[in-house]
């Protein structure tokens, strides 16, 4: 009962903060709402007995990535005149964003109804996860069944780092 109530409360906080991210005009406030969304998601992960994912959520996303976002926002120093100049051009972008958002919501709903709500019980039940341990299970699966996607993700991240270095060096030369 208490877990269900906490899950509903945290779910409402996540939804409210996510809406705050989208509709906030000040980018710093939007980043703060995004940090709160990430932390609330970590609480939801803990309620779902995924402690490792919750810890990674807080450390990587709410910590490192959001600090990077805040620094980029502060370094850009967007002026009000620049924001007002681009208002006329954003009309088509807003309409297409709303359409694509509704389409994404519909696809997520269809996938949820077809797979999650009608799915079968998986191999890793909560009892089995308590025996092995959540972190050990993630490590075992990451380096056995999902080693190829893990390596592809590391190569993509490495390529992104090299691209960022090359772009930064071009700006320094100019």
Helices and strands as residue ranges (DSSP letters): H 2-23, H 27-47, H 51-56, I 57-65, H 66-76, H 80-85, G 88-90, H 91-111, I 112-116, H 126-132, H 134-143, H 147-173
